[in-house]
Amino acid sequence: MKETIARKKTVMSALKLLKLIVRALDDKKAEDLQVLDVRDKSSITDYLVLATGTSEPHLRALRVELEKVLDGARAPILGVESVQGSGWTVFDAFEIMVHLFTPETRAKYRLELLWQDAPHVALDALLASPAAAARPASRRRPGARSR
């Protein structure tokens, strides 16, 4: 029972961190942003985040922003792998692994194909602002005019 509760807490905190990561990458104009749920397929991580930067400078900006977000969330980071000019940066934050690519590198390695049987996580839910999610639905009567 304790293990189930602990697992739920971990999943909930992973989802919270996942939202922060996806919002940060979206705010910095990452392209082709995808989140794959690999909990049933991988023993090393729960979610894979794949994103493309338009150039090496954009890739660096995405990396810096992601470092700020992870530091601000006090998320434990197992490692960051980034070789200058490789077109690929990997963040290992235990439950979440983030892969940032240039367009050429993403097309070359096509990680989406390796994990094609993993379910995609809907970005709409991850990108929704916390205030919008908590806001109650409008209580206007049907047909009532707004001011």
C-alpha positions as CSV (number, residue, x, y, z in Angstrom):
1,M,0.0,0.0,0.0
2,K,2.8,2.4,0.9
3,E,4.6,1.6,-2.3
4,T,1.4,2.5,-4.3
5,I,1.1,5.8,-2.5
6,A,4.7,6.6,-3.0
7,R,4.4,5.7,-6.8
8,K,1.4,8.0,-7.1
9,K,3.3,10.9,-5.5
10,T,6.2,10.3,-7.8
11,V,4.0,10.2,-10.9
12,M,2.2,13.4,-9.7
13,S,5.5,15.2,-9.2
14,A,6.8,13.9,-12.6
15,L,3.7,15.3,-14.2
16,K,4.2,18.7,-12.5
17,L,7.8,18.8,-13.7
18,L,6.7,17.6,-17.2
19,K,4.3,20.6,-17.4
20,L,7.1,23.0,-16.4
21,I,9.5,21.6,-19.0
22,V,6.9,21.6,-21.8
23,R,5.8,25.1,-21.1
24,A,9.4,26.4,-21.0
25,L,10.2,24.7,-24.3
26,D,7.0,26.0,-25.9
27,D,7.7,29.5,-24.6
28,K,11.2,29.4,-26.2
29,K,9.6,28.4,-29.5
30,A,10.8,24.8,-29.6
31,E,9.5,23.1,-32.7
32,D,7.8,19.7,-33.2
33,L,7.4,19.2,-29.4
34,Q,6.4,15.7,-28.5
35,V,6.0,13.9,-25.2
36,L,6.0,10.1,-25.1
37,D,4.7,8.1,-22.1
38,V,7.3,5.2,-21.9
39,R,6.4,4.1,-18.3
40,D,5.4,0.7,-19.6
41,K,8.2,0.4,-22.1
42,S,11.3,1.7,-20.2
43,S,12.9,0.8,-16.9
44,I,15.0,4.0,-16.9
45,T,12.5,6.8,-17.4
46,D,8.7,7.6,-17.5
47,Y,8.5,10.3,-20.1
48,L,10.5,11.3,-23.2
49,V,10.3,14.9,-24.3
50,L,11.5,15.5,-27.9
51,A,11.9,19.0,-29.3
52,T,13.7,20.7,-32.1
53,G,15.6,23.9,-32.1
54,T,15.9,25.7,-35.4
55,S,19.7,26.2,-35.2
56,E,22.6,25.6,-32.8
57,P,22.1,29.0,-31.1
58,H,18.4,28.2,-30.6
59,L,19.4,24.8,-29.3
60,R,21.7,26.5,-26.7
61,A,18.9,28.9,-25.7
62,L,16.5,25.9,-25.2
63,R,19.2,24.1,-23.1
64,V,19.8,27.2,-20.9
65,E,16.1,27.7,-20.4
66,L,15.7,24.0,-19.4
67,E,18.5,24.3,-17.0
68,K,16.8,27.3,-15.3
69,V,13.5,25.5,-15.1
70,L,15.0,22.3,-13.6
71,D,17.1,24.4,-11.1
72,G,14.1,26.5,-10.2
73,A,12.0,23.3,-9.6
74,R,14.9,21.8,-7.6
75,A,14.6,18.7,-9.8
76,P,17.3,16.2,-9.5
77,I,19.3,15.9,-12.7
78,L,21.3,12.7,-13.3
79,G,23.1,14.3,-16.2
80,V,23.3,16.6,-19.2
81,E,25.0,15.5,-22.4
82,S,25.7,18.1,-25.0
83,V,28.6,18.2,-27.4
84,Q,29.3,21.4,-29.2
85,G,28.1,21.2,-32.8
86,S,26.5,17.7,-32.4
87,G,22.9,19.0,-32.8
88,W,21.7,17.0,-29.8
89,T,21.4,17.7,-26.1
90,V,20.0,15.2,-23.6
91,F,18.8,16.0,-20.1
92,D,18.3,13.0,-17.7
93,A,16.0,14.1,-14.9
94,F,15.2,10.6,-13.8
95,E,11.4,10.3,-14.6
96,I,11.8,12.6,-17.5
97,M,14.4,12.5,-20.3
98,V,14.5,15.5,-22.6
99,H,16.1,15.3,-26.1
100,L,16.7,18.6,-27.9
101,F,17.8,18.4,-31.5
102,T,18.6,20.5,-34.6
103,P,16.3,19.6,-37.5
104,E,19.1,17.6,-39.3
105,T,20.0,15.6,-36.2
106,R,16.4,14.8,-35.4
107,A,15.7,13.6,-38.9
108,K,18.9,11.4,-38.8
109,Y,18.1,9.6,-35.5
110,R,14.3,9.6,-35.6
111,L,13.7,8.6,-32.0
112,E,10.0,8.8,-32.6
113,L,10.3,5.6,-34.6
114,L,12.2,3.8,-31.9
115,W,9.3,4.6,-29.5
116,Q,6.5,4.4,-32.0
117,D,4.4,2.1,-29.8
118,A,4.6,4.5,-26.9
119,P,1.5,6.6,-26.3
120,H,1.8,10.4,-27.0
121,V,0.8,12.7,-24.1
122,A,-1.5,15.5,-25.3
123,L,0.3,18.8,-25.3
124,D,-2.9,20.8,-24.7
125,A,-3.2,19.5,-21.2
126,L,0.5,20.1,-20.4
127,L,0.4,23.6,-21.8
128,A,-2.8,24.7,-20.2
129,S,-2.1,27.5,-17.6
130,P,-2.7,26.5,-14.0
131,A,-5.0,29.5,-13.6
132,A,-7.2,28.4,-16.6
133,A,-7.4,24.9,-15.3
134,A,-8.5,26.0,-11.8
135,R,-11.0,28.7,-13.1
136,P,-14.6,27.6,-12.9
137,A,-16.7,27.5,-16.0
138,S,-18.7,30.6,-16.8
139,R,-22.1,30.7,-15.2
140,R,-23.8,32.8,-17.8
141,R,-27.2,31.8,-18.9
142,P,-27.5,30.5,-22.5
143,G,-28.4,33.4,-24.7
144,A,-27.4,36.0,-22.2
145,R,-25.4,38.9,-23.6
146,S,-21.9,39.6,-22.3
147,R,-21.0,43.1,-21.2
